[in-house]
Amino acid sequence: MKYTYKIALLSLFTAATITSCDDFVEEVEIVDPIAEGSAENFQPVEFLTGVYGMHTDFAYAFSYLGITDMISDNSDKGSSPTDSGADKRVLDELTFTSSSGSVTSMWTQWYKTVGRASQTIEFTEAFEGQSSAPKDRVVGEAKFLRALNYFWLVRSFGAVPLQHIDLVERAPVADVYAYIEQDLTEAIAALPLKSDYAAQDLGRATKGAAQGLLAKVYLYQKKWQQAADIANTVITSNQYDLEPDYATVWRASTENGPESLFEIQARGEIPQHGVQQYSQTQGTRGGSNGMGWGFNTPSKNLEDAFNAEGDAIRRDATIIFAGETLFDGRFIDEGVENPRYNEKAYSSANGGQGDGDKNIRVLRFSEVLLIRAEALNELGQSAAALTPLNRVRSRVSLPAVTTTDQAALRPLIWKERRLELAMEHDRWFDLVRTGQAKTAMAADGKTFIEGKHELFPIPNNQLVQTPEMTQNPGW
């Protein structure tokens, strides 16, 4: 017996003429291990490993950096002035188009991952053999990963196709979010607490990871009460806490530590690749000890924001400065090509190697605290919002915020998100969702076109293959 799974993705093969919407579908035949007598060699958890593995693809380095950080006021293209980085210059300048490679890469990558997650769920639910891992946990992990990738899709592109309904018709944003919420609610019910995982399973999706992501999903929809409540569930679960020293948050010593709700795992060795070229593309460029390509460099705008707040701790943990000696003794000579580099991408152990060992923090406890602070303030509970907000500030020795005026507190919470989560791939989307993008981009010398730049364009290649699919406004 064989199962055939339809996986929504952007076809990458070359064809003389592409006119059918079927090119949005890839047919994948999967052998039923029970019927073939190979259950001992083919387990649901192995399907799941393939879903996790999608997050270590090359797209999560160069392309992802382009559409999350370089596009914002937190960072610049970097590298050499003459190096366009394919489409990285036009992303930095907000002059990209529907043919920009990074946009296409992430659309493709996220849909492929959604497809693998759906495939895993379907196979696991049909599996009748002896499972090496609890089936409900495998399904819960896959639903968390599917929700995460749909969240990345909907906040980037708006209305997007939902695989189980239609592979071409774009579902309304509300429907996409409802589907994400359903996946996360079911994942929460199925997943163990972080403390219940065995050591060898550290890094898998947990109940807290699903709760934290759901809080963020509610935040993006302005469902303030739900966001505040589920964030509080995480905060009071006794599963998570802030690392005492902010400077260590992105170091190897704190990977999967108490502050981590979810991070992409990177081994940095063959065959278990790290997140390919994440550190390499952002490593220091030039000089006597350059470690990489020098892209995605923290901006002067970001440095000034840290300085204006008197936030030396987070500034120095986020930015590598030319002429600096790093925490591990490595000296960055003044001959490097750019004055600033991303310290959160720095790997002490393997420098700028392609198969980096740097885990990417996707959800941290400090963000959950800030989600609760923002939600409470929007609910008119500004005094209560100060508790989680100041917990974040206290760690980096900043004075407590005291205002309980809702309008005055709102930009302070937004600023705290910027400084706390700088270079962690959320800044652009925070600017868009809070309505700050036009003003912030103008202050950074860029032109944000309202009614257009709130969403990325549906890739042109996709529209050629599926002309029934509509384009986003302005593109």
C-alpha positions in Angstrom: 0.0 0.0 0.0 1.1 3.5 -0.7 -0.1 6.9 0.4 0.1 9.9 -1.9 0.4 13.3 -0.2 -0.2 16.6 -1.9 2.3 19.2 -0.7 1.7 22.9 -1.4 4.9 24.5 -2.6 6.4 26.6 -5.3 7.8 24.3 -8.1 11.4 24.8 -8.7 11.9 22.6 -11.7 12.4 24.1 -15.1 9.8 23.5 -17.8 9.3 24.9 -21.3 5.8 26.1 -20.5 4.2 26.4 -17.1 0.5 27.3 -17.2 -1.3 24.8 -14.9 -2.1 25.5 -11.3 -1.1 21.9 -10.6 2.5 23.1 -10.5 1.7 24.4 -7.0 1.3 20.7 -6.0 4.1 18.2 -5.6 3.0 14.5 -5.6 5.1 12.5 -3.1 4.6 8.7 -2.7 5.3 7.3 0.7 5.6 3.6 1.4 3.3 2.3 4.1 5.8 0.6 6.5 3.2 -1.7 7.9 2.1 -3.1 4.5 5.7 -3.4 3.4 6.8 -5.1 6.6 9.4 -2.4 7.5 7.8 -0.7 10.6 11.0 -1.1 12.5 12.8 1.0 10.0 10.2 3.6 9.3 8.7 5.5 12.3 6.5 8.6 12.5 9.2 10.4 14.5 11.5 10.0 11.4 8.9 12.0 9.4 9.0 14.6 12.2 12.8 14.9 12.0 12.4 15.9 8.4 10.1 18.8 9.4 12.6 20.0 12.0 15.3 19.6 9.3 13.7 22.1 7.0 14.6 24.9 9.4 18.3 24.3 8.8 18.1 25.0 5.1 20.2 27.7 3.5 17.1 29.9 3.1 17.2 30.5 6.8 20.5 32.3 6.5 20.7 34.7 3.6 17.1 34.9 2.5 15.6 35.0 5.9 18.0 37.7 7.1 17.1 39.8 4.0 13.3 39.9 4.6 13.5 40.2 8.4 16.5 42.3 9.5 18.1 44.0 6.5 14.8 45.4 5.4 14.3 47.1 8.8 15.9 50.1 10.5 17.8 47.7 12.8 20.4 46.6 10.2 22.0 47.4 6.9 22.9 45.2 4.0 26.6 45.2 5.0 29.3 43.4 3.1 31.1 45.6 0.5 29.4 48.6 -1.1 29.7 46.9 -4.5 28.3 43.6 -3.3 24.5 43.6 -3.9 24.1 40.2 -2.2 21.8 39.2 -5.0 18.6 41.1 -3.9 19.9 42.2 -0.4 20.6 45.8 -1.5 17.0 46.3 -2.9 15.6 44.8 0.2 17.6 47.2 2.3 16.4 50.1 0.1 12.8 48.9 0.0 13.0 48.7 -3.8 12.5 44.9 -4.1 10.0 43.4 -6.5 7.9 40.2 -6.8 10.9 38.6 -8.5 13.3 39.1 -5.6 14.9 35.8 -4.8 14.7 36.1 -1.0 10.9 36.6 -1.1 10.6 33.6 -3.4 12.9 31.4 -1.3 11.0 32.0 2.0 7.6 31.5 0.3 8.8 28.2 -1.0 10.6 27.2 2.2 7.7 27.8 4.4 5.2 25.9 2.2 7.6 23.0 1.9 7.8 22.9 5.7 4.0 23.1 6.1 3.8 20.2 3.6 6.2 18.0 5.5 4.3 18.8 8.7 1.0 17.8 7.2 2.5 14.7 5.8 3.8 13.7 9.2 0.5 14.3 10.8 -1.4 12.2 8.3 1.1 9.4 8.3 1.3 9.3 12.1 -2.4 9.2 12.6 -2.7 6.3 10.2 0.3 4.4 11.6 -0.7 1.2 13.3 2.7 -0.3 14.3 4.6 0.1 17.5 5.6 3.7 17.7 9.1 4.5 19.0 7.7 7.9 20.3 4.2 8.7 21.6 2.0 9.3 18.5 0.1 12.2 20.1 3.4 13.9 20.9 4.6 13.5 17.3 1.4 14.9 16.0 1.6 17.8 18.5 5.1 18.7 17.5 4.1 18.6 13.8 1.1 20.8 14.5 3.3 23.3 16.3 5.8 23.4 13.4 3.0 23.8 10.9 1.5 26.6 12.9 4.9 28.3 13.1 5.4 28.3 9.4 1.8 29.4 8.6 2.4 32.3 11.1 5.5 33.3 9.2 3.5 33.1 5.9 0.5 35.1 7.1 2.5 37.9 8.7 4.6 38.2 5.6 2.1 37.7 2.8 -1.3 38.2 4.4 -4.0 35.9 2.9 -2.4 32.7 1.8 -3.6 29.3 0.6 -4.4 26.7 3.3 -3.4 23.3 2.0 -6.3 21.3 3.3 -8.8 23.6 1.6 -7.3 24.9 -1.7 -3.9 25.0 -3.2 -4.5 28.2 -5.1 -7.3 30.2 -3.6 -5.9 32.6 -0.9 -7.7 32.1 2.4 -8.7 35.3 4.3 -6.2 36.3 7.0 -8.7 35.6 9.7 -9.1 32.0 8.4 -5.4 31.5 8.4 -5.1 32.7 11.9 -8.0 30.5 13.0 -6.2 27.5 11.5 -3.0 28.4 13.3 -4.9 28.8 16.6 -6.5 25.4 16.2 -3.1 23.7 15.5 -1.6 25.4 18.5 -4.5 24.6 20.8 -4.3 20.9 19.9 -0.5 21.0 20.2 -0.8 22.4 23.7 -3.0 19.6 24.7 -0.7 17.0 23.3 2.8 18.2 24.1 4.8 17.6 27.3 6.2 20.3 29.5 9.9 21.2 28.8 10.9 19.5 32.1 9.2 16.3 31.0 11.4 15.7 28.0 14.4 13.3 28.3 17.8 14.9 27.8 18.2 13.5 24.3 14.9 15.2 23.3 15.9 18.6 24.4 15.0 21.2 21.7 11.7 19.6 20.6 8.5 21.6 20.7 7.0 21.8 24.1 3.7 22.8 25.7 5.3 26.1 26.6 6.6 26.7 23.1 3.1 26.2 21.7 1.6 28.5 24.4 4.2 31.2 23.7 3.6 31.1 20.0 -0.1 31.3 20.6 0.4 34.4 22.7 2.3 35.9 19.8 -0.4 34.9 17.3 -3.0 36.6 19.5 -0.8 39.7 19.8 -0.6 40.1 16.0 -4.4 39.9 15.9 -4.8 42.4 18.7 -6.7 39.8 20.8 -5.4 41.4 23.9 -7.1 39.4 26.6 -6.2 36.1 25.0 -2.6 37.2 24.6 -2.3 38.4 28.2 -3.9 35.2 29.5 -1.8 32.7 27.6 1.4 34.7 28.2 0.6 34.6 31.9 0.2 30.8 31.7 3.7 30.5 30.4 5.1 33.0 33.0 3.5 31.2 35.9 4.3 27.6 34.7 7.7 27.5 36.5 9.3 26.2 33.3 11.0 29.3 32.2 13.0 32.3 33.5 15.3 35.0 32.3 19.0 34.2 32.0 20.7 36.3 34.8 23.2 37.8 32.3 21.8 39.1 29.0 25.2 38.9 27.4 25.0 35.1 27.5 21.5 34.7 25.9 22.8 33.9 22.4 25.9 31.9 23.4 26.4 28.2 23.3 26.3 27.9 27.1 22.6 28.9 27.2 21.2 26.9 24.3 17.9 25.3 25.3 18.3 27.0 28.7 15.7 28.4 31.0 14.9 31.4 28.8 14.4 29.3 25.7 10.8 28.4 24.6 11.9 27.2 21.1 15.0 27.4 19.0 16.2 25.9 15.8 18.8 23.4 16.6 22.2 23.5 14.9 24.9 20.8 15.3 27.4 22.3 12.9 28.7 19.0 11.7 28.1 16.6 8.9 25.6 14.9 8.4 23.7 16.8 11.0 24.0 20.3 9.5 23.7 23.5 11.4 21.6 26.3 10.1 23.5 26.7 6.9 25.6 29.8 6.6 23.7 31.7 9.4 26.9 32.7 11.1 29.0 32.7 7.9 26.9 35.3 6.1 26.9 37.6 9.1 30.6 37.0 10.2 33.1 39.8 10.2 34.4 40.6 6.8 38.0 41.7 5.9 40.8 42.5 8.1 43.3 40.0 9.4 40.8 37.7 11.0 37.5 38.0 9.1 35.1 35.2 9.6 32.5 35.6 7.0 30.7 37.6 4.4 29.8 40.6 6.5 26.1 40.9 5.7 23.3 42.1 7.9 25.2 44.6 10.0 23.6 46.4 12.9 22.7 50.0 11.8 23.9 53.2 13.3 20.2 53.8 13.9 20.1 50.8 16.2 23.3 51.8 18.0 21.9 55.2 18.6 18.7 53.7 20.0 20.7 51.7 22.5 22.8 54.8 23.5 19.7 57.0 23.8 18.3 54.5 26.4 21.6 54.2 28.2 21.4 50.5 27.3 25.1 49.5 27.2 24.5 45.9 28.3 22.2 44.9 25.4 24.1 47.1 22.9 27.4 45.4 23.7 25.7 41.9 23.6 24.1 42.6 20.3 26.8 44.5 18.3 30.4 43.5 17.6 32.4 46.7 17.1 35.5 47.0 15.0 38.5 46.9 17.3 36.7 45.0 20.0 37.9 41.9 21.9 35.0 39.5 22.2 34.1 37.5 25.3 36.1 34.5 24.2 39.3 36.5 23.6 38.9 36.8 19.8 40.1 40.3 18.7 38.2 41.9 15.8 40.8 44.2 14.2 39.9 47.7 13.0 40.6 46.7 9.4 37.2 44.8 9.0 35.1 46.3 6.3 32.1 47.5 8.5 32.1 49.2 11.8 29.4 46.9 13.3 28.5 43.2 13.1 25.8 41.0 14.6 27.1 39.4 17.8 24.0 37.3 18.2 25.0 35.4 15.1 28.6 34.9 16.3 29.9 31.4 16.9 32.9 31.1 19.2 33.5 27.4 18.3 33.4 27.4 14.5 33.6 31.0 13.5 32.3 31.5 10.0 31.9 27.9 8.8 29.0 27.1 6.5 27.6 24.4 8.8 27.3 26.7 11.8 26.6 25.5 15.3 24.6 28.6 16.2 21.1 27.8 17.5 18.5 30.4 16.4 16.3 31.5 19.2 12.8 31.7 17.9 10.8 32.3 21.1 12.3 33.6 24.4 10.8 34.1 27.8 11.6 37.8 27.7 9.4 38.2 24.7 6.5 36.4 26.5 6.9 39.0 29.3 6.8 41.8 26.8 3.7 40.3 25.0 1.9 40.3 28.4 3.0 43.9 29.1 1.7 45.1 25.7 -1.5 43.2 26.0 -2.2 44.5 29.5 -1.6 48.0 28.5 -3.9 47.8 25.6 -6.6 46.4 28.0 -6.2 49.5 30.1 -4.4 47.7 32.8 -1.3 49.8 32.5 -0.2 49.5 36.2 -0.2 45.7 35.9 1.8 46.0 32.6 4.7 47.5 34.4 5.5 44.3 36.3 6.5 42.2 33.2 8.0 45.2 31.5 10.3 46.1 34.3 11.3 42.5 34.9 12.9 42.7 31.4 14.5 46.1 32.1 15.8 45.1 35.5 18.0 42.4 34.1 19.9 44.9 32.1 20.2 47.4 34.9 17.8 50.0 33.4 15.5 52.1 35.7 12.0 51.0 36.1 9.3 52.6 33.9 6.7 54.2 36.2 4.1 55.9 34.0 0.7 54.3 34.0 -0.7 56.5 31.2 -1.7 54.1 28.5 -0.7 56.4 25.6 2.7 57.2 27.1 3.4 53.6 28.0 2.6 52.2 24.6 5.8 53.4 22.7 7.9 52.5 25.7 6.9 48.9 25.4 7.5 49.0 21.7 10.9 50.4 22.3 11.7 47.7 24.8 10.8 45.1 22.2 13.2 46.7 19.8 16.1 46.8 22.2 15.5 43.4 23.8 14.9 41.5 20.6 17.3 43.4 18.3 18.6 41.3 15.4 16.2 38.5 16.3 14.1 38.8 13.1 11.0 40.5 14.4 11.7 44.3 14.0 10.2 44.7 10.5 7.0 42.9 11.5 6.7 44.9 14.7 6.9 48.1 12.8 4.2 47.1 10.4 1.8 45.7 13.0 2.1 48.7 15.2 1.8 51.3 12.4 5.3 52.7 13.0 6.8 51.6 9.7 6.4 54.7 7.6 7.9 57.0 10.2 10.6 54.7 11.3 11.7 54.0 7.7 11.7 57.7 6.9 14.0 58.3 9.9 16.3 55.6 8.5 16.3 57.3 5.0 13.9 54.8 3.4 10.5 55.2 1.8 7.8 53.0 3.1 4.8 53.1 0.8 1.6 52.7 2.8 -0.9 50.2 1.2 2.0 48.3 -0.4 4.9 47.5 1.9 2.8 46.1 4.7 3.0 42.8 2.9 5.5 41.1 0.7 4.5 40.4 -2.9 3.4 36.9 -3.9 6.4 35.7 -5.9 6.1 36.3 -9.6 7.1 32.7 -10.4 4.1 31.5 -8.3 1.7 33.8 -10.2 3.0 32.4 -13.5 2.4 28.9 -12.4 -1.0 29.7 -10.8 -2.5 32.7 -12.5 -5.7 32.3 -10.5 -3.9 33.5 -7.4 -4.2 37.2 -6.8 -1.3 39.6 -6.1 -1.0 41.7 -3.0 -1.9 45.5 -3.3 0.7 47.7 -4.8 2.7 45.0 -6.4 
